[in-house]
Amino acid sequence: MNPETSNNGSRDSRGFWSLIATQFQGAFSDNVLKNLVVFMMLGAGLTLAEKHRIGELVSALFSLPFILFSMAGGFFADRYSKRTIIIGVKIFEVFVMLLALAGLILQQLPLLLGCVFLMGTHSAFFGPSKYGALPELLLEKKLSWGNGILELSTFMAIILGTVTAALLAENFRGQHGWSGAILVALAAIGLIASLGVTRIPAANPAKKFKVNFFADFIASLKVARSDRTLTLAIVGNTYFSFLGALILLNLFFFGSDVFDVSETKIGLLNVALAIGIGFGSMAAGYLSGGKIEYGLVPVGAIGMAIACSLLFSSSVLLPSALVLLALLGFSGGFFIVPISALLQHRPEKERKGELLAAANLLSFVGVFAASGAHYVFTEFLHLTPRDIFFIGGILTITGAFYALWLLPDAFLRFIMWIATHTIYRINVLGGDNVPSKGGALFVCNHLSLADASLLQAAVDRPIRFIMLKAMYDKPIIGTWAKLTGAIPISSELRPRDMIKSLQAASEAIKNGEVVCIFAEGQITRIGQMMPFRRGFERIMKNMEAPIIPVGLDGVWGSIFSFSDHKFLWKCPRRFPYPITVNFGKVMPPTATAFEVRQAVQELLAEAWAERKTRMRPLHHAFVISARRRPRRIAMADATTPPVTFSGALRRSILLARRLKKVWAGQKMVGLMLPPSVGGALANWAALFCGKVPVNLNYTLSEESLASCAKQCELDSVLTSRAFMDKVKLKLPGEVVYIEDVMQPSPSACEKLTALFIARCLPVAWIDRAIGVRQSTTNNPLDDLATIIFSSGSTGEPKGVMLSHYNVGSNLNQLGQTFAFGGKDKVLGVLPFFHSFGFTGTLVLPAVLGIGVVYHANPLDAKTIGPLVHDHAVTFLLATPTFLQLYMRGCSAEQFGSVRLVAVSAEKLPDRLAAAFEEQFGIHPFEAYGCTECSPGVSVNTHDFRAAGFRQVGAKRGKIGHPLPGMCVRIVDPTHPDPNTPLPLGQSGLLLVRGPNVMLGYLGRPEKTAEVLRDGWYRTGDIAALDEDGFIQITDRLSRFSKIGGEMVPHIKVEEKLHELAGVTEQTFVVTSVDDAKKGERLVVLHKLAEDTLVSCLQKLTASDLPNLWKPKADSFVRLESFPMLGTGKLDLRKVKEVAQKSSNAGQS
């Protein structure tokens, strides 16, 4: 565990480690000297009572200087450089050890006791400077870690010091001059180490010394009393010192009287306790997670009480006593580390040294009192060492319950600490953005019933939550809410009461408290972030405090979220459940709800990256999914009977083993197969072989196919004879027929081997069993999963590189949004060379564990209708063109099982959506994506409706909310900073960012740089955001014409023409050609009859379109059908070619 260097975690790592070395030497020498004196007296033939008195006297003499000089030590720590004080006390230690050397040579007990007193004086001056220097050497997020290291080094010094004292007592009996010489040498080493401590300026150089230190002490306590948490921390620190001193003193007699063992074994008892404290301190620093986690204090107190109570038992022998002492020490580490961190962090900088000195003084009052308590217990109450342990346990548990009664939020933090370290595993990002002091407003998204607890567990400052009154009034939640000072609010309250709640939040922030509001107003039931309400704007009106946006990620799917359409009653998907809390940069109090929502959305996109460690490559995820549900139907098509997940996995592995030799030496492999069971298995086989499957577009020309193969350096293309007989294309490279690969038929041994691999081998071993090459990247998720060539609708196709992480993220995003269940089945008619086909119908069903029904021809409505009916398909992924065909060729009864229709690739006209809904009773939801985004970007989904609830998942004319983990911006591409967002509602270029954005274009870094800037992908689409976060595409940047200096949008003209003609199917396509006078002019391709066109043109003349937007009558060109791509999209390049030819013919 090393502190981060420079700006990350440590201001000066060299100075920090020099301080640790100096502290280690001082603690080591302290323990050697005082324990050596005790051990010397134990072996001097004294009575038990005399031994008790000497032990008590050593403890008292060592602690007395802290009572007398701690305030002076605090003054010097504030008045002068802490480095100067540290060096000064180390020089003083050298002289003290020279006196101890004389005392050991002369065997003079009074002189040795005097040296014990002087070493206590040394430590009294060293303590405030030591602890005060930590916050100046470490950043706050490393303070708990630094305290853990400090406590570990201290107790390691105690371990070695105690052991060394015992060894010196036994081995140098009668010759302790050697012991003194060793102590003098150690003091000199400590002095040298202190010179490496960083020069720290004086905190308060104008501070004046007061002779009456008691007055300073009382003044410091008055300052501490104004902060209950700080007061309890001081009390806890004092008690810990009392109990520790009592137990350490008791251990000498526990070993000598109860177990009758030698000095060395008594030293082992001390060692066991010290080891426990050291490791407990280190564990507490780690579990604090970069914050001061005072919820650990009750955990430590309970552990200490249990260990002390068990040591009371007479059945405990030496081995078990060592274990119990280690447990006692481990629990003590949990107890003291948060308390030490609170003492260092909580006071103001100007009073820090003074308050630390006061705490130090009180801690040694505790040590001094322990000597007196031991005297009373043994002299008057005649308690045995076992009895003293029991008393310690009773005192500890009583004190813990009293502290929890005084500070109930510590109890809540205790409960939350247990929950968040068992049920959940919290990862905190941006913790530095949380102000350590002063008022602030957290604005967070709302995913589950546990959100408030998770957020509180992520920071060490108490948070007052604004809570719905209905939840506030519930018995259990209400008790928690009242203890934490939650502020109830309800839309059903009278306006005056509503304002009162908002004012209460404002007052809390003014008073320096942290308030949190879940701005959506309710827990999401649709898995997406809802609109932010504007109540927090009223809270922050005329305020100076900051707004901190907070993104909670990963909570959806936990038992407290509404995934699977219910709270609580579901099995957790993971245990512990990993979540991320991402705190954003400070926003001004004037920030609007829209601006804060955008900030939270971008935080969620950043937080998604934390999921990467839990994700698997696509083929590994398929294995896990198939093994969980082996008998569920995975895939089927019109010619293949249904195949189970187990069967699909076994066949994919068998095919991979056959293709391994065929594809040897190839990085990428070509596939030309239609959407079918065979095509899906071939793609999975390629992934299992460690190859990058490149599904070639069989609607392209042979020249274009050759270009794609050249870009990917394809040596072969896998296809089938039956399919090639239909497409009749000449394929580049070696043609491999799947029918030949599967000849001869698999033997029983081959099938059993594939079955064994599929069902029994650990997932990580499957690649090696098939003979896969090792990953070429540090993380296999960054390996290429596929190359998808863009459709070429507006230019030359480009190879889009999509990684396993890109595609895996997108299918998880879609799974969260659409909430697929075990009975869902997808219609797979989109070809695998289409990004929606690859992700949505090939990978998504296999990884999420739902069925898919393939059909090679998406235009074959007569076959698709019965397939949907026979296989009870529930999810239809299509294009507007396909919907028009299904309306003509399928019946409503055949689509009776369909619950969701998602439409992408082209804009979904309202007229078509309404007609489809009227015929089939299902409203198709428009989605949006692009190949470069794997492809999903945003979707509409079902609304949620219940008594008192309505959460909007879809809006007509909009493409939905961004998918979880995605964020969008609308920008002006001509602005000097092209990433600056435009105001709400204003149209501009759509930028997207998220885990599914491509790696880049294959072999085209300059093209990649054009569209990928600072992690944002420039889509080329013109869009606008509404106040609810829904996106509306208004046009493509490429589908504008500049006519007479004005930009004319083609899509707007198309929409008006369809409206005037009263048609639902796509009947008009607007494009443009060059024009000598105005730069460009519009040309319209259409399917209307001549007389119908005349009527439409008359209406166009009278319409409200700007004159410049109205195409001329001679610019309309009739076609029987529009040029289409294999993906179901318009081929805009060919549309422009047709328009140009028509224009040239007209001019000639």
N, C-alpha and C positions, 0 to 999 in steps of 0.2 A: 504494500500500500504506500505509494509515493504521492506526495501532493503534486498537483498539477503546477507547472511552472508558469512564471510570469503572470500574464493576464488571466489565465484560466483558473487557478486555484490558490497560488501562493505568491505573495508580493516579493518575498525573498526566501527561496528555499534554503540557501546556504545559512542565512541567519537563523532560520527556524531549526535546522538540524544542529547548529552550534548550541542553541538554547537547550535542545533535548539532551545533548551530550553533557552540558554543564549541569543540568538538572539531575541526570542519571548519576553522575559522580557524587554530587552533594547528597542525594538520598542514600546512595550506597554507603558513603562514609558515615553518615548519621547513624545508619542501622548497624554498621560494624561496631562503632564505638559504644552505643548505648546497650546493644545486645551482648557485647563482649563483657561489659561491666556486670550485667546480670548473670551471665554464665560463670564468670569468675566467682561471684558470690554464692551461686548454687553449689559449686564444688568446694566451698570453703568450710564445710562442716557446721553450718549454722542450723538453728532450729527452724521449723516450718514458719512460725510467726515472724522470725527475723528475716527469712527469705521474702515473705510477703511484704514486710515493711520496706526492704531495699528495692524490690521491684516497683512498689508504689512510689517510692522516692525518686527513682530514676525517671519514671513516667512523668511525675509532677515537675521535676526540675527541667525536663526537656520542654514541657508545655508552658511553663511559667513565663519565659521570655516573650512568647507570642502574645500573652495577655498584657505584658508590660510595654512591648515595643511595636506591636503590629500597626498601631495608628501612626507611629513615627515612620514605620516602613512605608505606609501608604502615602504619607506626606512626601517622603523622598522620591517615591515612584512617580508622583505627579509633578513635583517641583523640578526634578532633574531628569536627565536622560536615563531611561531604564537600563541601558547598556552600562552606563557609568556606575550605577548602583550594583549591578550584577558583578562587574569586575571588582568593585570595592569589597564586597562581601567575600569573594573568593580569596582576595589577599588576606582578609581577616581570618579565613579558615586555615590558611597556612600557619599563622601564628598560634591558633588554637591547637592544631595538631602537634605542634612542637611542644606545647605544654602537656598534651596527652602522652606524648612520647616519654617525657620526664616522669609523669605519674605512673605509667606502666613499668618503667625501669625500677622506680622506687617502691612500687606496690602501695601507693598512697591513695586510699579510697576517697578522702575528702577532695584531693586534687582532681581525681577522675570525675567525681560528681560535679565539680566546678566546670570541667571541660564539657560535660554533658549540657550544663546550663548555657555555656558559651556557644555551643553548636546550635542549641535552640535559638539563641540570639541571632546567630548567622542566618538561620532559616527564616526567622521572623522578618528580617529585612529583605531576604531574597524572594519570599513568597509573592508579595504584591507586584514587584517588578516582573517576576516570571509570568504570572497569570495576566497581568496588564499588557505585557508585550505580545501575547498571542494574537489578540485582535488586530494588532498593527503589523504582524508578520504574515497573517493569513486573511484571505477574504472570508466574508461571513458564511458563505456556503460550505467552507472547509473548516469552520470553527468546531463543530462537533467531531469531525475527523481528527483535527489537531488535538482536541482534548482527549480523544481516545488514545492517540499516540503518546501524549504526555502522561496519562494515567498508566498506560501499559509500561512505559519506560520507568515510571516511578516504582511500580510494583515489581517489575523485573529487578530493579535495584534493591528493593526490599528482599526479594527472593535470594539474590546473590549475597546481599549484605548479611542476611540472617544465617545463610549456610556458611559464609566465610567466617562470621563471628563464632559459630559453633566449632568449625574446624580449627580456628586459631586458639580457641579455649582449650581444646583437647591436645593439639599438637605443640603449642608453645607454652604449656603449663609451667610456670616458674621462669619463663624466658620471654616475657611479653614485650621486651624492648623491640623485638623483630616486628611484632604487631604494630607498634607505634611508628616504626620506620615506614612500613607499608602505608599507613594512614597519611604520613607527611608527603610521601611520593604521590599519592592519589590527589591530595589537595593541590599540589603543583600542576598536575595534569588538568584538573578542573579549571585552574586559573588560565592555562593556555587555551582551553576550549572556549572560555568566556570571551576571549578576544575576537572570536569569529562572529559574535552576535551583531546583528545589523545596528548601525547608529540610528537611534530613534529620538526624534526631537522631544523635548519636555512637553507634556500635555498642558501644564499650567505653570509656566515659569514665574508668574507673579504671586503664586501662592505663598502665604506666610505661615511660619511654624508657630504652633500654640503649645506652650509648656503644659497646659492643662489638657492632656490628651483625652481625658475622660469626657470633656465637653465636646471635643471633635467626634468622639465615639457616639455620644448621645445624639449629636446633630446628624450623623450619618444614619443612625437608626430611624430618626424622624423622617429623613428623606426616603428610606426604604419602606417605612410604614404606609406611605402614600400609594404604594404599589403592592397589592396583596400577594401577587405571584412572586415578586422579588422577596417579600418578607418570608413567605413559606420556603423559598429556596434557601435563604439564610438559616432558617430553623432546621431544614433538612440537612444542610451541610454541617451544622453544629451537632445534630444528633448522630450523623454518620461518623463524625470524628469521635464522639463519645463512645458509641458502640464499638468502633474499630479499636480504640485504645483499650477498652474493657476486655475485648476478646483477645487481643494480642497479649495483654498482661495475664489473662486467664490461661492462655495456652502454655505458658511456662510451667504452671502447676498442674494443668490438665495432663501434660506429658510426664512430669516427674512424680506426681502423686497418684494419678489414676492409672497410668500405664507403666510407671516406673521404668522409664527409658532414659538413654543417654542424651547428652547435649545435642549430638548430631540428629537423633530422631526427633527431639523437640524442635530442632531447626526445620525438619521435614514437615512438621505440622504447620509451622509458619509459612513454609514454602507452598504447601497445598493451598492455603488461604490466599497467598499473594498471587499464585498462578491463576486461581479462579478470578480474582479481582482484575488482573491484567487482561485475561481473555474476555471477561465480561465487559470491560471497558472498551476493548476493541470491537466486540460484537455490537455494543450499544452505539458506538460511533458509526459503524456500517449500517445498522438498521435505521438510524436516524435519517438516512437518505438525504444528507445535505441540509438538514434543518434541525432545530432544537426540538426533539420529540419528548416532551415531558410526560407523555402517556406511558413511557417506560418506567417512570418512578414507581407507580403502584405495582407493576410487574416485579420490579426488584425487591420492593418491600415484602411482598407475599413470599417470594422465594427465600429471602433472608429469614423470615419468621418460621417457615417450614423447616429449613436446615437447622436453625437453633433448637427448635422443639425436638427434632430427631436426635440431636447430639445429647439431649437430656436422658435418653434411654440408656439403661445399664447394659443392654445387650450389644451396644455399639463397641466394637473392638477397634484396634488401631487401623487396619486397612479401610474399614468402612468409615472411620472417623476422618481419614484423609479425603475420601470421596465427598463426604458431607461438608467438610471445610472448603473444598474446591467449589461445591455448589453454593455455599454461603458467600464465598468471594465473588463468584460469577454473578450472582444476584446483586451483590453490592456494587459491581460495575454498572449494571443496569440502573441502579439507584442513583449513583453519584455523577455519572457523565452528563445527563441532562441538567442536573442541578448546577454543576460547574459551568456548563455552557450558558445557562440562564444568568448566573452571577457575572459572567464576563460580558454578556451581550446586553442585558437589560438596563444597566445604569447609563446615565448620560456620560459622554466622554470626559467632561471636566471633573466629574465626581467619581469616575470609575475606580481610580487607585484608592481613594478614600474609602469607598464602599467595599472594595475587595479586601482592604486592610481590616475593616470592621468585621467582615465575614470571617477572615483569617483569625482575628482575635477571638471571635466567638467559637470558632472550631476548636481552638486550643483551650478555651474555657471548658469545652466539652471533654477534651483530653485530660485536662487537670481534674475535672469533676469525676472522670472515670477512675482516677486513682483514689479519690475519696470514696466513691461508690464501692470500689473493690474492698477498701478498708472496712466500710460498714458491713458489707455482705459477709466478709470472712471473720471479722473480729466480734461483731455484735449478733449477726443473724446466723453465724456458723454455717454458711452455705458452702456446698462443695462446688468444684469447677463445673460439674454437670448441672447443678442448680443454677449457676450463673448463666449458662447458655439458655436455659429455659426462661429465666427472667428477661434476657435479651430478646427472645422471640415474642414474649408477651408485650413488651414495650414497643417493639417494632410494629406489630400488627395493630396495636391500639393507636399508635401515632399515625399510621397510614390511613386508618378509617377516619380519624379526626381531621387530617389534612384534606381528605376527599369531601368531608362534610363542609369544610371551609371553602374549598375550591372545587365545586361539582364539575366544572368543565374539564378538570384533570381526570375525573372518573370517566367522563364521556370520551376523552382522548384515549384512555386506557381501553375502553370497549372498542373504539374505532381502530386502535392499533391492533388489537387482536383480530378484528374482522378484516382489516385491510392487509394483514400479513398471513391470513389463512384463506379467506374466500377470494380476495383480490390480491394482485401484485401491481402496485402503482409505480409508474415511471413518470417522473416530473421533468418537464422541459420549461425553460425560460424562468426558472425560479428567481433569477436575479432581477426580474422585472417587478417582483412583488416588493413594495416599499417596506423597509423594516419597521418604520414608525410613521405615525400620521394617518389621517383618514384616507380611504380609497373606496371606490365602488368596483366590485367584480361584476362583470356581465358575462354570463355563461349560457351555453346551450343546455337543453334539458332532455335526457335520455332515459332516466330510470328513477325509481324511488330512492335509490342509494346515492344520488348525485351529491347531495349536501354533505353526507358523511365522507365521500371520496374527496371532495374538494377541501373539507376541513383537515383531512388526514394528509393532504399534500402540502400544507403550509403550517408554520408554527405560530401563526397569529390567530387569535380567536376571530371567528366570522359570525356576524349576525345576518341571518338569512331572511329575506322577504318571502313569506310563505302564504299560500292560500289558506284562508280562514277555515275552510272545510277540513284541511289536513291538520291545521293548528288545534282544532277542537277534538281530534281523535285521541283516545286515552293514552296510548303508548307514545305515538309520535308527538302528541301535545306536550307530554312531560319533558321529552328531549328538547322540544322547541322552546319551552319556557326556561329551562335551565341554560340554554345557549343564548337567550335574549332575542329569539326570532321575532320578526315584526309581521303580524297577521295583516292580510289584505284580501279584499274580495271585490269583484265587479258588481256584486249584488248589494254592497254597502251603499249608503247614501253618499252623495258627492262629498259632503262635509267629512264623513268618516274616512272616505278614500283619501282625501287630501291630508287628513290627520296622520294616516299611515305613512304617506310619502314624506310628510314633514318629520316624522319620527326617524325615518331613514336619513334624511338630510342632517338632522341634529346629531345622530350617531357619527356620521362622517365628520362633521365639524368638531366633534369631541375626540377625534383621532382614532375612531374605530373603523374596522373594515366591514362593509356591508356587501352582501351578494344578492343579485337579482337574476333569476332565470327568465330572461326577457321574452321567451316564447309564451310565457304565461301558463303553460301546461306541458306535461310530458308528451313527447311525440309518440303517436301511435302508428305512424307511417314509415318510420325509419329514416326520415329526412328532417333537416332543420327547417322549422317553420318561420314565418315572419316574426320579427322582433317588435314588440309593442313599445310605445313611446313613453311609458310611465317613468322610466329612468331619466328621461330628459327633464322631467319636472323635478325629480330628486336633485339633479345636478345644476339646476338653474341658480345662477349667481354664486356658484361654489368655486373654490380654488383647488379642490382635491382632484386627483387624476381618476380616469376610468381605466381599468385593467381588463381587456378582453380575455376570456378564458375558453379554451376548446377542450371538451371532454371527448375522447375518442376511444372506441373499443367497448363501450359500455353496452351498446345495442347487442342483444344476444345473451346477455347475462340474465340470471333468474329474476332480477328486479326490473328488467325492461319489459316492454310490451311486445317483444318479438314472439312469434307463434300465436299472436292475438290473445295473450294472457300474461298477467303478472304472476310471479312466484312459482306457479305449478308447472314447472318444467325442469328437466335435468340440465345442470350446467354443462356447457360445451367444453370447458376447460376447468382445471382446478390445480392451483389457484387461477383465477380469471385475470388475464393481463389487461390493464387499461393504461391510457396515457392522459396526463393533465398538462396542457400546454398553455403557459401564461404569456400573453402577448406584450408588446411594448406599450408604454404608457400613452394613453390618448387624452386629449384635452377634455375638460368637462362640457364643452360645447359640441362634442361629437354627436351626430344624429344616430337614430336607430339603424338606418340603412348603412351608415359608415361602420358602426360597431359590428353589425351582422356580417359585413364583408370581411372585417378583420378576423372575426371568429371562424368564418369559413376558410380563410387562408391558414389559420392556425391548425384547423382540422386536416388540411392538406399536408401540412408539415408533419403533423403527428402520425399520419398514416405510415410514414417511413419506418416507424417503430415496429410495425407489424411484420416487416421483412424478415426478422429473425425467426418468426414463427411459421413462415410460409415454406412450401416445398416446390421443387420443380413440377411442372404440370403432370408428367407421367408418374411421378411419385405420389402426387395428390390423387391421381386416378386409382393407383393401387390401394391407397388407404380407403378411398370411397367405396371401391368394389369389395373390399374385405369387410366393410361394415354392413353391407346390404347385398350379399352374394346372390340372393334369389330374386331380387327385384329386377323387372324388365329394364334393360339398358337401352336397347335400340332395335329397330325393325324397319323394313321398307316393303314396297309392294311385291317384291320377289323373294324376300328372305323372312323366314319365321322369326318371331321375337327372340332376342338373345338376352340372357341374363347378364348382370354385371360380372359374375364369376366367369361366365362363358366368354364375354367380351375381353376380359383381361387375359384369360388363357389363350384365346385365339390371337390376340395382339402379340403376346410373347412368343408364341409358336411362329407367327409370321416374321417377327423380328429376327428370330434365330435362323430362319431360312434366308432372309434378306441380308444378313450380316456379311456374307461373302460377296454378294452381288454389289453391295455398297462399300466394300472395303476401300479405304483411302479417300473417300469422298466426304467433304464437310457438309455440303448441301446436296439434297437429292430432289429431283423433280417428280411431281405427281400430277397426273392428268386423269382424275377420276371424278365422277359426279357425286353429289350428296347421296350416299348410300351406306349400307352397313359395311360393305367392302372398302369403300373410300375412307370411312372413319377408322376402320381397323388398320389400314395402310398408314394413315397419319400417325396413329399411336405407335405402330411398329417402328416408324422412322424415329420418333422421340425416344423409344426404348433403345434403339441402336445408337443413340447419341448424335443423330443427324438432325439437320435443320430442314424440315419439310417445306418445299416451295410448291404450292398448288398453282399450276399454270392455268391461265384464263383461256378456255377453249373457244371463246368468241372472238379472240384476237386473230389478226392475220398471221401467216407463217413468218413474215419478216419480224413482226413484233414479238412472237414467241422466241425466235432465234435471238433477238436482242435481250430478252429476259434471261434466257439460258446463258448467254455470254456474261451478263452482269453477275450472275450467281455462280459462274464457272461450273455449270452442271455437266456431268459426264453421261448421265443416264436419266431417263424419264420412265417412271412406273405407270402403267396404264392397263387397260383390259381390251381384248380383241373385240368384245361386243360393243364397247363404247366407241372404239376407233372406227368401227364400221358405220357408226352414226355421224360422227363429226368429220370424218374424212380429212384429216390434217396430216401434214408431214411434220413429224416431231424432230426437234434438234437432238443430236447426240444418240447414244445407244437406247433403243426402245426395249424395255423390259416388261413382259406381259405377266400379270399376276397369275393368270392361269398356268403359265409355265413354272412360275416359282412354286406353286402348290403341287407340282408333279415331281415325283410320285406322291400319292396320298400319304399323309403323315402316318407313321407306324405307331403301334401302341406304346412303345418306349418313348417316342418323341412326344406323344400326347401326355404321358405320365410325367415326363420331365417338365413340360410347360405347366402342367397342373401343380407340380411341386413348387416350382418357382413362384407361380401366381399366388399360391395359398400359404406357403410355409416360410419362404426365405425372408429375412429382415429386408425392409424396403431398400436400405442402403446397399445391400448385397446384390440386388437384382441386376444393376448395371454391370457389375463384374461377372455375374453368371452369364449374361448375354455377350459380354466382351466389349463393353463400351469404353471409348477413350475418356480420359480424365477431363474435368472441366478446364476450360482455357482461362477462366476468370477466378478471382478469389472467392466469389460466391456463385454457385451454379444458377442462382436465380437471375444473374446478369447475363447468362448465356442466351444466345438467340433461340427463340422458340419457333419462329417462322419468318419468312419474308413475304409480305403481301404487296403485290404491285398495284399502285393506285389505278383507278379505272381508266384514266386517260380521257375523262369527259371534257376536260378543258386544256389538255396538252399531252405531252409524251408521258407514258407511264414511268413512275419512279418506284424503286424497291424500298418499301418501308420496313425498317428493322424493328421487330417487336421481341422483347425478351420474355422469359418466363415470368419475371416480376410484373411486366406490363400487362400481359394477358391474365395472369393469376389475380392481379389487383382488380382488373375490370370485371371479371366474373364474380368476385366477392362483392364488389359494389352493386352489381345487378342482382345478386342473390339477396343482399340486404334490402334492396328497394322493392323487389317483387315478392319476397317472402315465399319462395318456392317450398312446396311440401312433397311428401313421398308419393302422392297420387298425381302429381303434375307430369305432363308430357308436352314436349316441344315439337312443333312441326318444323322439320328441317328441310326446307326447299331452297334456301339460299346456298349458292355454290361455296365450296371451301376456299376458293381464291378470293372471295369477298370477305372483308374483315368481320362483318356481322355473322357470316356463315361460319367462319373459323372459330370465333370466340363464342357466339351465341348458340350455335347448333352442334358444334363438334366438341369443344372443350367444356363449356358450361354444364351440359347435362352429365357428362362423365364425372366431373369433379364434384358437383353439388349433389349428385346422386338422384337425378330425375331421368325419366325416359325421354327418348327422342324418336320420332318417326320420320324417315327420310323419303324423299321422292326426287328423282333427277330433274324433272321438268317443272319449274315453278308456274308455268303457264297452263299446265294440264289440269284445269279445274275439274274435269269430269272424273279424274282419278283421285285428286286431292280430297274432294268432298267425302267419298266413301272411306278413305284412309283416316281422316279426322274422326269420322263416326265410329269406325270399327275399333280404333285404338284409343278412343276417348281422349283425344288431344285437348289440352287445356290452354296452351300458350301458343299464340300465332305470331311469328315475326315475319313481317312482309313489307312491301313497298306500296305506294298508292296505286301503281300500275297493276300489281297483283290483286289488290282489293277489287279493282274494277272487273277483273276477270272472274274472281270468285263470286261477285254479285251476279254475274251472268250465268255461271256454270254450277253453282252450289246452292243447296236449299238450306233454309233456316234450321231444319231438323238435323241436317248433317253437322252443323256447327253448334249443336245443342250443348256439347260438353265444354266448349271454349269459354274461359272466364276472362281472358286478357288478350287483347290484340295490340301489339306495339308496331308502329309504322315508322320507318326511317328511310334514308337514302335520298328522299325528295320531300319537299314541303307537302303536308297533308291539307288539301283544300277543305274548308269548312263544309262546302256543299257535298263533297264525297264522304266525309265523316258522318254527316247527318243522314245521307242516303244509306250507308252501310248499317248505321244504328237502327234505322227504320226497318230494314230488311231482316237483320239478324238479332236485333235486341241487344247488341253489344256496342258500346262506344269505343272506337279505336283510339288509342292514346298515341300522340305523336312523340317520338323520341328523336334524339339528335346525336350524331356521332361522325367521326371521320377516321379513315384508315390510320392516320397518325396517332390516334388516341385509343387504339386497340379494340373496338372503336368507340365505345359508349362514352358520352359526355354528360348528357342530361336526359331525363325521362319524365313524362307524366305518369301518374299512377292513381290507384283508387283513393277516393276521399275516405275519411273515417267519420262515421256518424254514430252518435250514441246520445243518451239523455244528457243535455248540457254540454255536448261536444260537437264540434264540426271542424275537422282538420282537412284543409283543401290540398289534394294531391295532384289536381289537374286543372288547367284552364284552357278554354278553347282558343285556338290561334297561337298558343304558346308551346314551346318545346320542353317545358317542365323546369324542375329544379336541377342544379348540378348534382351528379351522383355523389354519394358520400366519399370524402377524400379528394373531391375535385373542387377547384375554385375558378371563378371566371372574373374577367375585367372587361369593361367596354372602354375603348380608348380612341383617341384621335390619332391616326397614323402619321399625320403631318405635324404633330406637336413635337417640340424639341426633346422632351422625354416621352418616348412612345409607350411607356408603361403607366403613365399617369391616368387614373380613372376619370371618366366623364361623369357629370352630374346625373342623378337618378332620372331615368326616363329618356335620356338623350341617346340617339343612335350613334353607333360607331363600330370600329373593328372589334370583333370578339376574340379575346385571348383566353386560353385555358391553361391550367397547370394541375398536375396531379401525378400519381404513381403510374398511370397507364399511358403517359405521353411517351412516344417512341424514342428509341436510342438515336435515330437519325435516318437519313436516306443512304442506301447502299452505294458506296463509292462516290458520293456527291457531297463532300463537306461544305462546298460553297452554297448549295441549295439548303442544306441543313441549317447553316448559319443564318440564312434569310428568314427562316420560319421559327427557329428556336433561339430565343434571346432571354437570358437570365432565368431559364427554366420555364418561360411562358411560350406556348405554341400559338402562333398567329394563324387563325383558321382561314382567313380570307372571306369570312361571312360578316355581314353587317347585322348588328343585333342591338337590342335595348333590354334593360332590366327594369322590372316594375318594383314597387315598394315591398312586395311579398317575396321577392327573390326569383320570380319566374322570368325565363328568357324568351324573348320573341325575336325570331330571325326575320329581318325585313328584306334582305337581298344578299346576293354574293357580290363581293368586290369585283369579281370578274364579270358579273352580269349587270354592269352599268354601261351606258353609252354617254359619251360627252358630246352633246349636240348644242352648237352655238354657245359653248362655254358652260353649259348647265349639265349636271349629272342626272341622267334619266334611268330609273330602276326598271329593269325588264319585268321582274316579278309583279310589281304593282300594276303594270299595264296588262299583264296576263290575267291577274285577278279581276280587273275591271271588265275585260273582254268576256271571261267566263260568266261573270255576273250578268252582263247584258244579253248573252246568248241563252242563259238559263239552263246550262248543261252541268252535269256532275263529273263526267269523265274529262280527262285532259284533251282539250280540243284545240288549244292555241299554244304555240311556242314563239316567244319573242326573241329575236336576236338582232344583230346590226351588221351593216356593211359600210365601207368607206364612202364618204361623200365629199366632193370637191369644195362645196360651198360651206357646209356646216361641220365638217370633220367626220361625222357619222350620221347615218339615218337608220330608222327602225325598219325591220322586215318581219312579217308575221307568217309563220307556217300554220295551216289550219286544216281541219277535216270537214268543215261545214259544206252543205249544199249551196249552190250559187244564190238561190232565192233567200235562203236563211242568212247568208252572209250580207246580202243587201240590207236586210232589216237590221242586222247587228250594226252595220256601218252607220245607218241613220241614227241609231241610238247613241253610237260613239260620238257622233258630231255634236249631239245635244248633251252629252255627259259633262260632269264637272271636272274631268281630267284637264290639266293644263294643256294648252294647244300644242306645245312643244312635245308633249308625251303622246299625242294622238298620231298613230301611223297613217300614212296616206292610203287611199283606196287601192292604188296600183302597187302597194307594197305587201299585199296579201297573196300568199302562194299556197295553193291547195295540194295536200298529199293524202294518200290512202292510209299511211301509217307513218309514225315518227321514227327516226333512227334511235334504236335502243341499245344499251350495253347488256352484257350477260347478267349484270347485277340487278336489272330492272330499272336502271336510271336512264334518263335521256342521254344520248350521245351528243353533247353540245358542240363538239368539234365538227361532227358530220352535219349537224343542224346548220352551223355557220357556212359549211361548204355548199350545202344545198341552196341557202339564201344567196350566196355569192354567185353561184352558177345562174340562178334565176335572174339576178340583177344584171349580170353580164349579157344574158340572152335578151333581156328587155332593152338594154342600151343598144345592142347590135340591130 
